């Protein structure tokens, strides 16, 4: 099965609980060509998985669109921070928008992965993500570290980084 890139087990009993974690480890180790397992990226995911997620399974777009021409990727809810490598992002010189909604940071290592993504794809101008990601970006901006990490970033969740977020402005009015 060397051409198999994705595997869906849906309601199969193995896809739940502790057995699932073990099964996922086995698949990632013994079948490195599988990039998507039950809609989530495996640690071996790469260009194909990113195109599959972004183009919502449209195989014609997946096969016809070179990764180098993509300006937007939607990897929301796909375990993008669990990838082993992000080297394909370096090819994406036109990448401007990164959608990471439903991507959660539950460890320091995952936050560091986010920094690696920015360093590998420094042309990103817009990021969509959850509240934790937004607060981390605002914190980096406040500490003057965001420009080192991703100098082109201008927008987080439709909020321009050149302005204070509305919730802070409202809070300041109440002083």
Backbone as JSON, one array per atom type, in Angstrom:
{
  "sequence": "XXXXXXXXXXXXXXXXXXXXXXXXXXXXXXXXXXXXXXXXXXXXXXXXXXXXXXXXXXXXXXXXXXXXXXXXXXXXXXXXXXXXXXXXXXXXXXXXXXXXXXXXXXXXXXXXXXXXXXXXXXXXXXXXXXXXXXXXXXXXXXXXXXXXXXXXXXXXXXXXXXXXXXXXXXXXXXX",
  "N": [[0.82, -1.2, 0.0], [1.87, 1.34, -0.81], [0.99, 3.72, -1.99], [-1.07, 4.67, -0.53], [-2.39, 7.35, 1.17], [-4.14, 8.36, 3.05], [-6.22, 7.35, 5.76], [-9.26, 6.34, 6.98], [-10.99, 5.4, 9.81], [-13.27, 5.81, 11.12], [-16.0, 4.86, 13.0], [-14.85, 2.57, 13.97], [-13.94, 0.32, 16.52], [-11.22, 0.4, 17.27], [-10.48, 2.96, 16.87], [-10.8, 4.5, 19.08], [-10.19, 5.61, 22.46], [-7.51, 4.26, 24.52], [-6.43, 2.32, 22.84], [-6.46, 3.61, 20.42], [-4.38, 5.52, 20.52], [-2.13, 3.87, 20.61], [-2.46, 2.51, 18.18], [-2.2, 4.68, 16.4], [0.5, 5.39, 16.78], [1.73, 3.06, 15.8], [0.88, 3.12, 13.1], [2.09, 5.53, 12.22], [4.76, 4.84, 12.49], [5.13, 2.38, 11.06], [3.89, 2.79, 8.62], [4.83, 5.14, 6.97], [4.0, 6.59, 4.76], [1.36, 7.26, 5.1], [-0.45, 10.1, 5.59], [-2.7, 11.27, 6.63], [-4.87, 10.43, 9.19], [-7.9, 9.45, 10.13], [-8.98, 12.11, 9.63], [-7.09, 13.74, 10.91], [-3.75, 15.04, 10.78], [-0.94, 12.93, 10.46], [2.25, 12.57, 12.07], [3.89, 12.4, 9.94], [2.86, 13.87, 7.9], [2.71, 16.0, 5.01], [3.2, 17.94, 2.08], [1.07, 16.84, 0.45], [-0.98, 16.25, 2.34], [-1.51, 18.81, 3.38], [-2.47, 20.11, 1.1], [-4.7, 18.49, 0.6], [-6.3, 19.02, 2.88], [-6.68, 21.81, 2.61], [-7.93, 22.07, 0.11], [-10.19, 20.64, 0.54], [-10.41, 17.9, -0.12], [-10.63, 17.85, -2.91], [-9.55, 16.26, -5.49], [-8.66, 16.92, -8.04], [-7.79, 19.62, -7.84], [-5.85, 19.19, -5.9], [-3.94, 17.64, -7.26], [-3.28, 19.3, -9.4], [-2.35, 21.73, -8.41], [0.57, 23.29, -7.64], [2.5, 23.27, -4.66], [4.06, 25.49, -4.29], [2.64, 27.61, -5.36], [0.57, 28.17, -3.72], [-1.33, 30.39, -1.75], [-2.75, 30.38, 0.51], [-3.41, 28.34, 3.29], [-5.44, 25.94, 4.85], [-5.41, 24.43, 7.69], [-6.89, 23.86, 9.84], [-7.89, 22.33, 12.83], [-6.48, 19.96, 12.34], [-4.27, 18.83, 13.59], [-1.84, 20.14, 13.04], [0.34, 21.09, 14.42], [1.58, 18.83, 15.23], [3.27, 17.75, 13.37], [6.25, 16.24, 12.09], [8.13, 17.48, 10.45], [8.48, 20.65, 8.81], [9.44, 21.43, 6.41], [8.4, 21.72, 3.83], [7.05, 24.12, 3.91], [8.94, 26.06, 3.43], [9.14, 26.13, 0.69], [6.92, 27.52, 0.01], [6.69, 30.34, -0.92], [4.74, 32.16, -1.62], [2.82, 31.96, 0.29], [0.49, 33.45, 2.34], [-1.68, 33.42, 4.08], [-2.59, 31.67, 6.93], [-4.54, 29.26, 8.3], [-5.31, 28.21, 11.35], [-7.38, 27.52, 13.0], [-9.14, 25.82, 15.59], [-6.9, 24.54, 16.53], [-5.0, 23.53, 19.12], [-2.9, 24.58, 21.8], [-1.32, 22.65, 23.9], [1.0, 22.27, 25.14], [4.36, 23.31, 25.87], [6.13, 22.57, 23.91], [4.52, 22.47, 21.63], [3.92, 25.17, 21.28], [6.46, 26.05, 20.61], [6.68, 24.78, 18.16], [4.95, 26.29, 16.68], [6.43, 28.65, 16.51], [8.53, 27.71, 14.95], [7.16, 27.23, 12.56], [6.55, 29.86, 11.78], [9.16, 30.82, 11.38], [9.96, 29.23, 9.26], [8.16, 29.9, 7.28], [8.19, 32.86, 6.61], [6.7, 34.83, 5.3], [4.07, 35.06, 5.92], [1.11, 36.87, 6.35], [-1.35, 36.9, 7.56], [-3.08, 35.27, 10.16], [-5.29, 32.84, 11.38], [-6.76, 31.68, 14.3], [-7.25, 30.08, 17.54], [-8.27, 31.5, 20.73], [-6.08, 31.32, 22.52], [-3.86, 31.27, 20.8], [-4.14, 33.77, 19.6], [-3.79, 35.46, 21.83], [-1.16, 34.79, 22.47], [0.2, 35.8, 20.25], [-0.4, 38.55, 20.47], [0.91, 39.01, 22.87], [3.59, 38.51, 22.14], [3.9, 40.6, 20.36], [3.61, 42.8, 22.07], [5.91, 42.48, 23.6], [7.78, 43.13, 21.78], [8.83, 41.1, 20.18], [7.65, 39.84, 18.1], [8.24, 40.86, 15.57], [10.76, 39.84, 15.09], [10.23, 37.16, 14.82], [8.17, 36.81, 12.85], [8.15, 39.01, 10.62], [6.36, 39.95, 8.69], [3.78, 39.55, 9.56], [0.57, 40.79, 9.94], [-2.12, 40.6, 10.63], [-4.29, 39.08, 12.96], [-6.83, 36.88, 13.38], [-8.65, 38.61, 11.98], [-8.04, 41.02, 13.18], [-6.12, 43.89, 13.09], [-2.71, 44.05, 13.74], [-1.52, 46.42, 14.16], [-3.15, 47.91, 15.69], [-4.64, 48.15, 18.95], [-6.34, 45.35, 20.35], [-9.92, 45.27, 20.35], [-11.13, 44.51, 22.79], [-9.26, 45.3, 24.7], [-9.21, 48.05, 24.33], [-11.8, 48.77, 25.08], [-11.67, 48.05, 27.76], [-9.8, 49.92, 28.65], [-11.29, 52.26, 28.48], [-12.87, 52.12, 30.71], [-11.38, 52.89, 32.85]],
  "CA": [[0.0, 0.0, 0.0], [2.76, 2.51, -0.78], [0.35, 4.94, -2.47], [-2.12, 5.05, 0.42], [-2.01, 8.58, 1.87], [-5.09, 8.68, 4.11], [-6.95, 6.2, 6.27], [-10.36, 6.7, 7.87], [-11.54, 4.25, 10.51], [-14.58, 6.27, 11.6], [-16.48, 4.33, 14.28], [-14.19, 1.31, 14.29], [-13.57, 0.36, 17.94], [-9.8, 0.71, 17.48], [-10.27, 4.41, 16.72], [-11.21, 5.18, 20.32], [-9.51, 5.28, 23.7], [-6.08, 3.98, 24.59], [-6.06, 1.56, 21.64], [-6.25, 4.56, 19.33], [-3.04, 6.1, 20.65], [-1.18, 2.82, 20.22], [-2.64, 2.31, 16.74], [-1.64, 5.85, 15.72], [1.97, 5.25, 16.85], [2.09, 1.98, 14.88], [0.69, 3.6, 11.73], [3.13, 6.53, 11.91], [6.07, 4.17, 12.41], [5.19, 1.31, 10.06], [3.32, 3.25, 7.34], [5.16, 6.57, 6.91], [3.34, 7.24, 3.64], [0.03, 7.73, 5.51], [-0.33, 11.47, 6.08], [-3.94, 11.63, 7.33], [-5.51, 9.32, 9.88], [-9.17, 9.95, 10.69], [-9.0, 13.57, 9.39], [-5.96, 14.43, 11.54], [-2.45, 14.79, 10.18], [0.04, 12.15, 11.21], [3.49, 13.35, 12.16], [4.55, 12.27, 8.63], [2.13, 14.66, 6.91], [3.49, 16.97, 4.26], [2.53, 18.71, 1.03], [-0.2, 16.25, 0.02], [-1.97, 16.42, 3.41], [-1.87, 20.23, 3.45], [-3.33, 20.4, -0.06], [-5.96, 17.77, 0.82], [-7.08, 19.77, 3.87], [-7.02, 23.13, 2.08], [-8.86, 21.94, -1.02], [-11.33, 19.84, 1.01], [-10.48, 16.62, -0.81], [-10.8, 18.0, -4.36], [-8.34, 15.63, -6.02], [-8.17, 17.63, -9.22], [-7.0, 20.76, -7.34], [-4.68, 18.66, -5.19], [-2.92, 17.19, -8.21], [-2.91, 20.36, -10.35], [-1.82, 22.94, -7.77], [1.88, 23.15, -6.99], [2.54, 23.86, -3.32], [4.74, 26.79, -4.41], [1.7, 28.65, -5.79], [-0.51, 28.34, -2.74], [-1.27, 31.62, -0.95], [-3.59, 30.16, 1.69], [-3.61, 26.95, 3.69], [-6.4, 25.71, 5.92], [-5.03, 23.22, 8.42], [-7.62, 23.96, 11.1], [-8.35, 21.08, 13.43], [-5.83, 18.81, 11.69], [-3.05, 18.47, 14.32], [-0.72, 20.69, 12.28], [1.5, 21.26, 15.3], [2.14, 17.52, 15.52], [4.11, 17.29, 12.27], [7.68, 16.06, 12.38], [8.89, 18.46, 9.67], [7.74, 21.71, 8.12], [10.31, 21.89, 5.34], [7.61, 22.09, 2.65], [6.65, 25.52, 4.04], [9.99, 26.89, 2.85], [8.84, 26.24, -0.74], [5.68, 28.29, -0.16], [7.05, 31.77, -0.89], [3.53, 32.97, -1.81], [1.91, 31.73, 1.41], [0.18, 34.67, 3.1], [-2.74, 33.2, 5.07], [-2.51, 30.39, 7.61], [-5.72, 29.03, 9.13], [-5.02, 27.24, 12.41], [-8.51, 27.41, 13.93], [-9.29, 24.5, 16.22], [-5.58, 23.99, 16.83], [-4.81, 23.9, 20.52], [-1.57, 24.51, 22.37], [-1.41, 22.06, 25.22], [2.34, 22.05, 25.67], [5.38, 24.27, 25.48], [6.7, 22.07, 22.65], [3.64, 22.87, 20.54], [4.14, 26.6, 21.06], [7.72, 26.14, 19.88], [6.38, 24.37, 16.77], [4.36, 27.46, 16.03], [7.55, 29.55, 16.2], [9.23, 27.09, 13.82], [6.33, 27.48, 11.37], [6.78, 31.26, 11.38], [10.53, 30.97, 10.85], [10.04, 28.52, 7.99], [7.29, 30.6, 6.33], [8.19, 34.23, 7.15], [5.92, 35.76, 4.5], [2.67, 35.01, 6.36], [0.58, 38.17, 6.77], [-2.61, 36.73, 8.29], [-3.25, 33.99, 10.85], [-6.55, 32.61, 12.09], [-6.55, 30.66, 15.32], [-8.08, 30.18, 18.73], [-7.96, 32.62, 21.64], [-4.72, 31.15, 23.05], [-2.93, 31.69, 19.76], [-4.27, 35.22, 19.47], [-3.16, 36.09, 22.99], [0.28, 34.6, 22.37], [0.7, 36.74, 19.25], [-0.45, 39.89, 21.06], [1.97, 39.07, 23.88], [4.86, 38.65, 21.42], [3.94, 41.97, 19.82], [3.83, 43.71, 23.2], [7.3, 42.31, 24.03], [8.61, 43.48, 20.61], [9.49, 39.89, 19.67], [6.93, 39.33, 16.93], [8.93, 41.28, 14.35], [11.88, 38.91, 14.89], [9.68, 35.86, 14.48], [7.46, 36.88, 11.57], [8.04, 40.45, 10.4], [5.28, 40.32, 7.77], [2.46, 39.31, 10.16], [-0.21, 42.02, 10.12], [-3.49, 40.37, 11.08], [-4.64, 37.86, 13.69], [-8.29, 36.78, 13.51], [-9.24, 39.83, 11.42], [-7.62, 42.2, 13.95], [-4.83, 44.4, 12.66], [-1.76, 44.11, 14.85], [-1.1, 47.81, 14.36], [-4.11, 48.49, 16.63], [-4.94, 47.33, 20.12], [-7.59, 44.62, 20.19], [-11.07, 46.0, 20.86], [-11.41, 44.21, 24.21], [-8.36, 46.1, 25.52], [-9.64, 49.43, 24.2], [-13.0, 48.9, 25.91], [-11.2, 47.97, 29.13], [-9.16, 51.19, 28.96], [-12.31, 53.28, 28.65], [-13.48, 51.99, 32.03], [-10.44, 53.31, 33.91]],
  "C": [[0.86, 1.26, 0.0], [2.11, 3.8, -1.27], [-0.78, 5.42, -1.55], [-1.64, 6.25, 1.24], [-2.92, 8.89, 3.06], [-5.86, 7.42, 4.5], [-8.01, 6.69, 7.26], [-10.92, 5.43, 8.49], [-12.9, 4.55, 11.11], [-14.95, 5.65, 12.94], [-15.91, 2.96, 14.62], [-13.73, 1.38, 15.74], [-12.1, 0.72, 18.19], [-9.54, 2.21, 17.42], [-10.68, 5.19, 17.96], [-10.34, 4.73, 21.49], [-8.02, 5.04, 23.58], [-5.59, 3.2, 23.38], [-5.74, 2.5, 20.48], [-4.84, 5.15, 19.36], [-1.97, 5.1, 20.2], [-1.25, 2.61, 18.71], [-2.01, 3.46, 15.94], [-0.11, 5.77, 15.69], [2.44, 4.19, 15.86], [1.97, 2.45, 13.43], [1.79, 4.58, 11.35], [4.5, 5.88, 11.73], [6.15, 3.22, 11.22], [4.65, 1.72, 8.68], [3.58, 4.75, 7.18], [4.53, 7.32, 5.74], [1.94, 7.75, 4.0], [0.18, 9.09, 6.18], [-1.56, 11.93, 6.86], [-4.55, 10.37, 7.91], [-6.73, 9.87, 10.59], [-9.23, 11.48, 10.7], [-7.85, 14.34, 10.01], [-4.67, 14.08, 10.81], [-1.65, 13.85, 11.08], [1.3, 12.99, 11.3], [4.25, 13.33, 10.84], [3.88, 13.12, 7.55], [3.05, 15.69, 6.25], [2.64, 17.69, 3.24], [1.16, 18.15, 0.68], [-1.29, 16.49, 1.07], [-2.44, 17.87, 3.5], [-2.79, 20.6, 2.28], [-4.69, 19.72, 0.09], [-6.86, 18.56, 1.78], [-7.55, 21.1, 3.3], [-8.07, 23.05, 0.99], [-10.02, 21.01, -0.72], [-11.53, 18.56, 0.2], [-10.71, 16.69, -2.31], [-9.52, 17.51, -5.04], [-7.79, 16.3, -7.27], [-7.3, 18.82, -8.79], [-5.73, 20.28, -6.65], [-3.58, 18.3, -6.18], [-2.43, 18.31, -9.13], [-2.21, 21.56, -9.71], [-0.46, 22.67, -7.12], [1.88, 23.87, -5.64], [3.15, 25.26, -3.35], [3.79, 27.93, -4.78], [0.59, 28.93, -4.78], [-0.28, 29.59, -1.89], [-1.96, 31.45, 0.41], [-3.56, 28.67, 2.02], [-4.53, 26.9, 4.9], [-6.06, 24.37, 6.56], [-5.73, 23.2, 9.78], [-8.1, 22.58, 11.56], [-7.67, 19.83, 12.91], [-4.56, 18.33, 12.4], [-1.79, 18.94, 13.58], [0.52, 20.85, 13.14], [2.16, 19.93, 15.67], [3.05, 16.98, 14.43], [5.57, 17.17, 12.71], [8.51, 17.13, 11.69], [7.95, 19.47, 9.01], [8.53, 22.23, 6.93], [9.56, 22.29, 4.07], [7.16, 23.55, 2.71], [7.69, 26.46, 3.43], [9.79, 27.09, 1.35], [7.7, 27.21, -1.01], [5.94, 29.79, -0.02], [5.83, 32.69, -1.04], [2.53, 32.82, -0.67], [1.73, 33.01, 2.22], [-0.81, 34.42, 4.23], [-2.64, 31.77, 5.61], [-3.71, 30.26, 8.55], [-5.44, 27.87, 10.09], [-6.17, 27.12, 13.41], [-8.64, 25.97, 14.42], [-7.96, 23.77, 16.38], [-5.23, 24.47, 18.23], [-3.37, 23.68, 20.96], [-1.7, 23.91, 23.75], [-0.03, 21.72, 25.8], [3.28, 23.15, 25.17], [5.99, 23.88, 24.13], [5.84, 22.49, 21.46], [3.76, 24.37, 20.26], [5.44, 26.82, 20.29], [7.56, 25.72, 18.42], [5.78, 25.54, 16.0], [5.46, 28.45, 15.64], [8.34, 29.02, 15.0], [8.46, 27.32, 12.52], [6.57, 28.89, 10.87], [8.17, 31.46, 10.8], [10.67, 30.32, 9.49], [9.23, 29.23, 6.9], [7.14, 32.06, 6.77], [7.35, 35.24, 6.38], [4.44, 35.81, 4.9], [2.25, 36.4, 6.85], [-0.64, 38.03, 7.68], [-2.68, 35.33, 8.89], [-4.63, 33.98, 11.5], [-6.31, 31.48, 13.08], [-7.45, 30.88, 16.51], [-7.59, 31.33, 19.62], [-6.54, 32.53, 22.2], [-3.67, 31.62, 22.05], [-2.95, 33.21, 19.61], [-3.57, 35.94, 20.63], [-1.64, 35.93, 22.96], [0.87, 35.6, 21.37], [0.68, 38.16, 19.79], [0.65, 40.06, 22.1], [3.35, 39.25, 23.22], [5.0, 40.06, 20.85], [4.27, 42.96, 20.94], [5.28, 43.65, 23.68], [8.29, 42.66, 22.91], [9.39, 42.28, 20.07], [8.83, 39.37, 18.4], [7.65, 39.69, 15.63], [10.15, 40.41, 14.06], [11.38, 37.58, 14.33], [9.02, 35.85, 13.11], [7.19, 38.34, 11.25], [6.87, 40.87, 9.5], [3.89, 40.16, 8.38], [1.77, 40.63, 10.48], [-1.55, 41.81, 10.8], [-3.6, 39.04, 11.83], [-6.15, 37.89, 13.9], [-9.01, 38.07, 13.11], [-8.96, 41.09, 12.23], [-6.24, 42.63, 13.47], [-3.91, 44.55, 13.87], [-1.25, 45.53, 15.09], [-2.04, 48.55, 15.32], [-4.24, 47.58, 17.83], [-6.22, 46.56, 19.85], [-8.73, 45.36, 20.89], [-11.31, 45.73, 22.34], [-10.5, 45.0, 25.13], [-8.76, 47.57, 25.47], [-10.85, 49.68, 25.09], [-12.58, 48.9, 27.38], [-10.56, 49.3, 29.55], [-10.17, 52.31, 29.17], [-12.92, 53.26, 30.06], [-12.55, 52.42, 33.15], [-10.8, 54.64, 34.5]]
}
